């Protein structure tokens, strides 16, 4: 299930927001590897000691920023409380595609290197979400362990979305989602030579 952040002191929330916004703005101007903690703190008008009180380094800040924005996008569109349904799988796939494109377009125009930490965080969230949903399914008649189902489903969703993004396909997020769903729901039998 999507984890809600525990209630934080408003000052902590505000400081983290300023740091994330600063990083976000800087990533529109230059590559992540070229951004320094000093630049992030100067833009946020926060001292370096405060930065390090909240984040280990700029990679943890990026991870937190991606985690928060992807979680918010998921929570606004996917009713996870309903469990692993066809519609939830479709929405999870669509949101994953849309998020990767949005992040890439908004924060890393023309820069492939920036996506690596972003990809790891998105993959982790998709995997955990699918694992949580599969754990609540009744025991499968197929005898396939829940762990195997989780790995397979999350790998198809994330791997397909990532390949679609990197290939710069002309398919829309909706179209690739429909193709991914058809494969997940029907398997390979319809396309294999018999």
Backbone as CSV, one residue per row, in Angstrom:
resi,resn,N_x,N_y,N_z,CA_x,CA_y,CA_z,C_x,C_y,C_z
1,UNK,0.833,-1.187,0.000,0.000,0.000,0.000,0.875,1.246,0.000
2,UNK,0.308,2.326,-0.442,1.058,3.572,-0.464,1.237,4.040,0.968
3,UNK,2.458,4.327,1.319,2.727,4.735,2.691,2.552,6.236,2.844
4,UNK,1.805,6.616,3.825,1.642,8.031,4.148,2.809,8.444,5.033
5,UNK,3.365,9.600,4.729,4.452,10.092,5.557,3.886,10.469,6.915
6,UNK,4.614,10.107,7.972,4.109,10.464,9.291,4.158,11.982,9.466
7,UNK,3.308,12.470,10.334,3.178,13.903,10.570,4.519,14.483,10.978
8,UNK,4.914,15.542,10.278,6.193,16.181,10.571,5.961,17.610,11.028
9,UNK,6.949,18.110,11.707,6.978,19.508,12.092,6.859,20.339,10.812
10,UNK,5.997,21.348,10.783,5.837,22.175,9.578,7.149,22.806,9.098
11,UNK,8.054,23.098,10.021,9.347,23.672,9.613,10.173,22.670,8.825
12,UNK,10.128,21.410,9.237,10.845,20.354,8.526,10.251,20.196,7.128
13,UNK,8.933,20.151,7.064,8.242,20.013,5.781,8.589,21.173,4.856
14,UNK,8.566,22.375,5.387,8.862,23.579,4.599,10.320,23.568,4.106
15,UNK,11.243,23.218,4.976,12.662,23.167,4.601,12.881,22.147,3.491
16,UNK,12.308,20.972,3.653,12.445,19.928,2.628,11.823,20.387,1.309
17,UNK,10.697,21.066,1.391,10.043,21.585,0.182,10.969,22.579,-0.541
18,UNK,11.557,23.488,0.194,12.456,24.481,-0.409,13.664,23.814,-1.065
19,UNK,14.211,22.813,-0.403,15.366,22.110,-0.964,14.982,21.350,-2.237
20,UNK,13.831,20.681,-2.207,13.378,19.947,-3.392,13.075,20.900,-4.544
21,UNK,12.452,22.020,-4.231,12.137,22.996,-5.273,13.414,23.586,-5.865
22,UNK,14.383,23.825,-5.028,15.660,24.342,-5.485,16.328,23.349,-6.436
23,UNK,16.372,22.083,-6.047,16.956,21.058,-6.903,16.179,20.950,-8.214
24,UNK,14.886,20.981,-8.112,14.022,20.905,-9.293,14.343,22.039,-10.273
25,UNK,14.441,23.228,-9.773,14.752,24.386,-10.621,16.142,24.267,-11.244
26,UNK,17.114,23.845,-10.458,18.480,23.708,-10.964,18.579,22.629,-12.043
27,UNK,17.783,21.553,-11.908,17.818,20.479,-12.895,17.235,20.906,-14.241
28,UNK,16.508,21.983,-14.261,15.999,22.519,-15.526,17.090,23.318,-16.244
29,UNK,18.115,23.698,-15.489,19.183,24.543,-16.024,20.450,23.777,-16.369
30,UNK,20.726,22.698,-15.630,21.984,21.975,-15.846,21.835,20.531,-15.424
31,UNK,22.816,19.738,-15.796,22.800,18.321,-15.457,22.962,18.127,-13.950
32,UNK,22.319,17.092,-13.441,22.352,16.780,-12.019,23.782,16.629,-11.513
33,UNK,24.626,15.958,-12.292,26.020,15.735,-11.879,26.783,17.041,-11.672
34,UNK,26.349,18.098,-12.323,27.022,19.391,-12.214,26.467,20.255,-11.079
35,UNK,25.383,19.836,-10.485,24.762,20.607,-9.400,25.457,20.265,-8.082
36,UNK,25.754,21.303,-7.300,26.393,21.086,-6.000,25.394,21.352,-4.875
37,UNK,25.707,20.805,-3.722,24.885,21.065,-2.538,24.894,22.567,-2.240
38,UNK,26.033,23.207,-2.447,26.140,24.648,-2.223,25.121,25.407,-3.077
39,UNK,25.013,25.034,-4.355,24.046,25.702,-5.235,22.604,25.458,-4.779
40,UNK,22.335,24.244,-4.348,20.984,23.902,-3.877,20.638,24.751,-2.661
41,UNK,21.563,24.831,-1.701,21.277,25.574,-0.470,21.199,27.076,-0.717
42,UNK,22.044,27.582,-1.600,21.975,29.017,-1.913,20.636,29.376,-2.547
43,UNK,20.195,28.548,-3.475,18.924,28.812,-4.142,17.761,28.700,-3.159
44,UNK,17.853,27.760,-2.216,16.779,27.563,-1.238,16.872,28.551,-0.070
45,UNK,17.962,29.300,-0.021,18.248,30.228,1.088,18.229,29.480,2.420
46,UNK,19.003,28.393,2.421,19.132,27.518,3.591,20.615,27.185,3.718
47,UNK,21.126,27.119,4.953,22.562,26.834,5.078,22.868,25.344,4.896
48,UNK,24.132,25.073,4.596,24.554,23.699,4.301,24.335,22.757,5.482
49,UNK,24.529,23.249,6.688,24.325,22.399,7.865,22.869,21.933,7.943
50,UNK,21.953,22.814,7.598,20.534,22.445,7.598,20.273,21.395,6.525
51,UNK,20.890,21.582,5.363,20.743,20.584,4.289,21.135,19.207,4.821
52,UNK,22.327,19.132,5.436,22.832,17.840,5.900,22.067,17.302,7.109
53,UNK,21.317,18.136,7.777,20.447,17.656,8.847,19.247,16.902,8.260
54,UNK,18.926,17.181,6.991,17.779,16.565,6.339,18.157,15.463,5.348
55,UNK,19.262,15.639,4.654,19.651,14.698,3.600,21.141,14.400,3.676
56,UNK,21.492,13.172,3.415,22.894,12.741,3.434,23.694,13.425,2.323
57,UNK,23.068,13.560,1.159,23.725,14.180,0.012,22.667,14.548,-1.024
58,UNK,23.088,15.044,-2.174,22.127,15.478,-3.190,21.390,14.286,-3.805
59,UNK,21.988,13.102,-3.759,21.334,11.902,-4.288,20.141,11.512,-3.417
60,UNK,20.296,11.644,-2.111,19.175,11.354,-1.205,18.065,12.395,-1.374
61,UNK,18.444,13.623,-1.643,17.451,14.665,-1.915,16.679,14.316,-3.184
62,UNK,17.382,13.926,-4.232,16.732,13.543,-5.488,15.816,12.347,-5.265
63,UNK,16.306,11.357,-4.544,15.511,10.163,-4.246,14.226,10.549,-3.519
64,UNK,14.344,11.421,-2.530,13.181,11.872,-1.769,12.204,12.638,-2.656
65,UNK,12.741,13.486,-3.518,11.907,14.272,-4.425,11.125,13.361,-5.368
66,UNK,11.802,12.374,-5.942,11.152,11.440,-6.858,10.113,10.615,-6.111
67,UNK,10.494,10.114,-4.955,9.581,9.295,-4.159,8.292,10.063,-3.857
68,UNK,8.455,11.259,-3.364,7.295,12.066,-2.990,6.405,12.373,-4.198
69,UNK,6.995,12.811,-5.302,6.170,13.205,-6.447,5.515,11.997,-7.119
70,UNK,6.217,10.854,-7.176,5.607,9.656,-7.760,4.490,9.136,-6.862
71,UNK,4.717,9.121,-5.552,3.674,8.696,-4.610,2.425,9.571,-4.738
72,UNK,2.626,10.886,-4.829,1.477,11.797,-4.960,0.706,11.521,-6.241
73,UNK,1.422,11.283,-7.336,0.770,10.990,-8.604,-0.006,9.677,-8.517
74,UNK,0.586,8.666,-7.884,-0.097,7.388,-7.715,-1.342,7.529,-6.850
75,UNK,-1.201,8.208,-5.722,-2.323,8.357,-4.803,-3.497,9.105,-5.426
76,UNK,-3.200,10.003,-6.363,-4.272,10.763,-6.993,-5.026,9.954,-8.049
77,UNK,-4.427,8.831,-8.510,-5.049,8.105,-9.614,-5.349,6.636,-9.364
78,UNK,-4.649,6.006,-8.420,-4.789,4.564,-8.226,-5.414,4.269,-6.872
79,UNK,-6.490,3.500,-6.882,-7.180,3.122,-5.641,-6.608,1.799,-5.147
80,UNK,-5.463,1.869,-4.518,-4.746,0.671,-4.087,-5.523,-0.114,-3.036
81,UNK,-6.359,0.559,-2.282,-7.138,-0.134,-1.251,-8.028,-1.213,-1.866
82,UNK,-8.292,-1.112,-3.167,-9.103,-2.118,-3.850,-8.295,-3.349,-4.211
83,UNK,-6.988,-3.300,-4.003,-6.144,-4.452,-4.283,-5.693,-4.527,-5.724
84,UNK,-5.263,-5.717,-6.120,-4.720,-5.940,-7.455,-5.868,-6.249,-8.410
85,UNK,-6.408,-5.218,-9.019,-7.479,-5.365,-9.995,-6.939,-5.026,-11.378
86,UNK,-7.691,-5.406,-12.388,-7.305,-5.078,-13.763,-7.143,-3.572,-13.905
87,UNK,-8.095,-2.811,-13.377,-8.046,-1.351,-13.508,-6.858,-0.755,-12.748
88,UNK,-6.566,-1.287,-11.561,-5.412,-0.784,-10.805,-4.097,-1.089,-11.508
89,UNK,-3.979,-2.273,-12.110,-2.774,-2.598,-12.873,-2.628,-1.645,-14.055
90,UNK,-3.746,-1.386,-14.730,-3.726,-0.472,-15.872,-3.299,0.927,-15.431
91,UNK,-3.894,1.408,-14.337,-3.563,2.754,-13.854,-2.121,2.835,-13.350
92,UNK,-1.651,1.801,-12.672,-0.266,1.776,-12.200,0.690,1.841,-13.387
93,UNK,0.383,1.092,-14.439,1.209,1.100,-15.645,1.181,2.478,-16.299
94,UNK,0.003,3.042,-16.446,-0.145,4.351,-17.077,0.568,5.436,-16.270
95,UNK,0.382,5.431,-14.967,1.019,6.443,-14.117,2.542,6.302,-14.166
96,UNK,3.047,5.079,-14.201,4.491,4.863,-14.290,5.035,5.468,-15.585
97,UNK,4.351,5.204,-16.695,4.762,5.777,-17.994,4.699,7.301,-17.947
98,UNK,3.579,7.817,-17.474,3.397,9.276,-17.440,4.414,9.947,-16.529
99,UNK,4.703,9.332,-15.377,5.657,9.933,-14.454,7.057,9.980,-15.062
100,UNK,7.493,8.877,-15.657,8.829,8.852,-16.253,8.963,9.913,-17.342
101,UNK,7.942,10.045,-18.172,7.981,11.065,-19.232,7.966,12.462,-18.629
102,UNK,7.096,12.676,-17.655,6.987,14.009,-17.046,8.295,14.395,-16.363
103,UNK,8.858,13.481,-15.603,10.106,13.792,-14.914,11.209,14.084,-15.920
104,UNK,11.297,13.246,-16.935,12.336,13.428,-17.947,12.158,14.756,-18.679
105,UNK,10.937,15.084,-19.022,10.657,16.327,-19.754,10.871,17.557,-18.877
106,UNK,10.395,17.497,-17.639,10.469,18.662,-16.746,11.848,18.898,-16.150
107,UNK,12.583,17.823,-15.877,13.810,17.970,-15.100,15.099,17.606,-15.814
108,UNK,15.024,16.835,-16.851,16.256,16.377,-17.480,16.179,16.476,-18.998
109,UNK,15.801,17.617,-19.541,15.673,17.697,-20.988,16.986,17.350,-21.693
110,UNK,16.926,16.285,-22.505,18.095,15.885,-23.276,19.201,15.218,-22.486
111,UNK,18.958,14.852,-21.231,20.010,14.294,-20.378,19.614,12.902,-19.886
112,UNK,20.202,11.881,-20.457,19.882,10.507,-20.074,20.475,10.123,-18.717
113,UNK,21.633,10.667,-18.375,22.323,10.256,-17.155,21.520,10.536,-15.888
114,UNK,20.681,11.549,-15.933,19.913,11.926,-14.746,18.885,10.884,-14.356
115,UNK,18.480,10.041,-15.291,17.387,9.127,-15.019,17.766,7.962,-14.122
116,UNK,19.048,7.631,-13.995,19.414,6.432,-13.250,18.904,6.423,-11.807
117,UNK,19.162,7.444,-10.985,18.609,7.406,-9.625,17.078,7.480,-9.626
118,UNK,16.534,8.179,-10.602,15.080,8.302,-10.723,14.486,6.934,-11.037
119,UNK,15.102,6.241,-11.976,14.621,4.918,-12.363,14.648,3.949,-11.185
120,UNK,15.717,3.970,-10.408,15.814,3.071,-9.243,14.677,3.322,-8.263
121,UNK,14.381,4.583,-8.014,13.329,4.906,-7.047,11.952,4.514,-7.573
122,UNK,11.684,4.793,-8.833,10.387,4.429,-9.422,10.244,2.909,-9.432
123,UNK,11.310,2.204,-9.821,11.255,0.730,-9.825,10.954,0.202,-8.424
124,UNK,11.588,0.768,-7.425,11.377,0.333,-6.051,9.925,0.536,-5.609
125,UNK,9.359,1.675,-5.940,7.975,1.963,-5.547,7.005,1.030,-6.263
126,UNK,7.195,0.840,-7.564,6.320,-0.060,-8.327,6.406,-1.468,-7.748
127,UNK,7.616,-1.926,-7.498,7.819,-3.269,-6.960,7.145,-3.439,-5.598
128,UNK,7.317,-2.459,-4.713,6.720,-2.553,-3.377,5.196,-2.520,-3.449
129,UNK,4.675,-1.680,-4.305,3.232,-1.554,-4.469,2.624,-2.858,-4.975
130,UNK,3.238,-3.442,-5.989,2.742,-4.713,-6.529,2.874,-5.810,-5.477
131,UNK,3.988,-5.849,-4.773,4.196,-6.851,-3.727,3.127,-6.744,-2.648
132,UNK,2.822,-5.521,-2.217,1.784,-5.314,-1.200,0.424,-5.793,-1.684
133,UNK,0.106,-5.512,-2.943,-1.191,-5.923,-3.497,-1.278,-7.434,-3.654
134,UNK,-0.212,-8.050,-4.160,-0.203,-9.496,-4.382,-0.279,-10.252,-3.057
135,UNK,0.320,-9.699,-2.017,0.300,-10.359,-0.698,-1.118,-10.519,-0.167
136,UNK,-2.038,-9.683,-0.630,-3.418,-9.746,-0.150,-4.325,-10.594,-1.039
137,UNK,-3.763,-11.169,-2.101,-4.558,-12.033,-2.974,-4.785,-13.372,-2.288
138,UNK,-5.940,-13.995,-2.549,-6.115,-15.354,-2.030,-5.106,-16.281,-2.711
139,UNK,-4.779,-17.376,-2.068,-3.781,-18.298,-2.622,-4.153,-18.658,-4.058
140,UNK,-3.194,-18.538,-4.925,-3.397,-18.767,-6.352,-3.645,-20.245,-6.660
141,UNK,-4.628,-20.512,-7.523,-4.897,-21.872,-7.979,-3.731,-22.397,-8.819
142,UNK,-2.977,-21.469,-9.410,-1.886,-21.863,-10.303,-0.703,-22.452,-9.544
143,UNK,-0.625,-22.191,-8.261,0.506,-22.667,-7.477,1.744,-21.800,-7.624
144,UNK,1.633,-20.685,-8.325,2.766,-19.779,-8.498,2.889,-18.931,-7.233
145,UNK,4.067,-18.897,-6.621,4.237,-18.120,-5.387,3.991,-16.622,-5.606
146,UNK,3.499,-15.969,-4.572,3.215,-14.528,-4.632,4.468,-13.742,-5.007
147,UNK,5.624,-14.167,-4.519,6.876,-13.469,-4.821,7.173,-13.493,-6.323
148,UNK,6.943,-14.633,-6.954,7.169,-14.753,-8.396,6.208,-13.864,-9.173
149,UNK,4.960,-13.851,-8.758,3.952,-12.999,-9.409,4.362,-11.533,-9.276
150,UNK,4.782,-11.131,-8.082,5.192,-9.740,-7.838,6.358,-9.337,-8.725
151,UNK,7.370,-10.191,-8.793,8.552,-9.890,-9.604,8.152,-9.761,-11.070
152,UNK,7.370,-10.687,-11.551,6.956,-10.706,-12.955,6.143,-9.461,-13.311
153,UNK,5.125,-9.168,-12.510,4.243,-8.026,-12.800,4.999,-6.703,-12.713
154,UNK,5.760,-6.497,-11.642,6.466,-5.223,-11.494,7.554,-5.071,-12.559
155,UNK,8.198,-6.167,-12.941,9.223,-6.103,-13.989,8.608,-5.740,-15.341
156,UNK,7.465,-6.315,-15.648,6.802,-5.991,-16.920,6.386,-4.523,-16.937
157,UNK,5.770,-4.057,-15.857,5.303,-2.666,-15.817,6.482,-1.712,-15.941
158,UNK,7.438,-1.845,-15.048,8.547,-0.898,-15.038,9.448,-1.054,-16.256
159,UNK,9.826,-2.276,-16.578,10.722,-2.513,-17.708,10.137,-2.017,-19.020
160,UNK,8.852,-2.270,-19.230,8.204,-1.819,-20.468,8.117,-0.308,-20.525
161,UNK,7.763,0.314,-19.404,7.664,1.782,-19.358,9.029,2.412,-19.622
162,UNK,10.057,1.844,-19.039,11.406,2.385,-19.211,11.897,2.217,-20.649
163,UNK,11.662,1.052,-21.214,12.065,0.814,-22.603,11.322,1.767,-23.541
164,UNK,10.045,1.967,-23.290,9.231,2.893,-24.081,9.807,4.307,-24.002
165,UNK,10.181,4.736,-22.789,10.751,6.070,-22.606,12.072,6.211,-23.368
166,UNK,12.968,5.268,-23.188,14.302,5.359,-23.799,14.277,5.208,-25.322
167,UNK,13.277,4.485,-25.823,13.214,4.273,-27.272,12.620,5.479,-28.003
168,UNK,12.095,6.419,-27.217,11.451,7.604,-27.796,10.362,7.206,-28.786
169,UNK,9.617,6.202,-28.393,8.535,5.675,-29.217,7.494,6.746,-29.507
170,UNK,6.839,6.613,-30.635,5.765,7.557,-30.978,4.444,7.145,-30.335
171,UNK,4.420,5.980,-29.689,3.205,5.552,-28.994,2.949,6.470,-27.803
172,UNK,1.689,6.756,-27.536,1.340,7.550,-26.353,1.417,6.655,-25.117
173,UNK,1.372,7.273,-23.938,1.373,6.512,-22.682,0.167,5.576,-22.640
174,UNK,-0.975,6.039,-23.123,-2.193,5.210,-23.169,-1.995,4.001,-24.078
175,UNK,-1.390,4.234,-25.248,-1.202,3.142,-26.206,-0.233,2.093,-25.684
176,UNK,0.886,2.513,-25.100,1.830,1.530,-24.579,1.223,0.812,-23.373
177,UNK,0.433,1.512,-22.579,-0.251,0.874,-21.449,-1.189,-0.208,-21.943
178,UNK,-1.945,0.072,-23.008,-2.851,-0.934,-23.564,-2.082,-2.167,-24.036
179,UNK,-0.920,-1.955,-24.658,-0.118,-3.084,-25.129,0.448,-3.899,-23.959
180,UNK,0.933,-3.197,-22.935,1.478,-3.879,-21.757,0.374,-4.692,-21.070
181,UNK,-0.806,-4.090,-20.949,-1.930,-4.782,-20.305,-2.348,-6.012,-21.105
182,UNK,-2.378,-5.900,-22.427,-2.756,-7.046,-23.267,-1.772,-8.195,-23.039
183,UNK,-0.495,-7.872,-22.957,0.517,-8.900,-22.717,0.346,-9.511,-21.326
184,UNK,0.130,-8.688,-20.319,-0.022,-9.217,-18.962,-1.280,-10.064,-18.832
185,UNK,-2.365,-9.618,-19.433,-3.635,-10.326,-19.275,-3.719,-11.585,-20.137
186,UNK,-3.126,-11.550,-21.328,-3.253,-12.676,-22.258,-2.016,-13.559,-22.308
187,UNK,-0.900,-13.071,-21.781,0.330,-13.841,-21.839,0.859,-13.916,-23.265
188,UNK,1.807,-14.794,-23.474,2.446,-14.921,-24.791,1.761,-15.924,-25.708
189,UNK,0.834,-16.726,-25.193,0.198,-17.756,-26.015,-0.338,-17.239,-27.352
190,UNK,-1.034,-16.082,-27.372,-1.579,-15.633,-28.665,-0.506,-15.286,-29.711
191,UNK,0.718,-14.991,-29.291,1.740,-14.568,-30.256,2.792,-15.635,-30.537
192,UNK,2.809,-16.723,-29.769,3.795,-17.781,-29.979,3.398,-18.689,-31.131
193,UNK,4.399,-19.170,-31.872,4.135,-20.160,-32.919,3.838,-21.475,-32.223
194,UNK,2.808,-22.153,-32.696,2.414,-23.425,-32.042,2.912,-24.596,-32.800
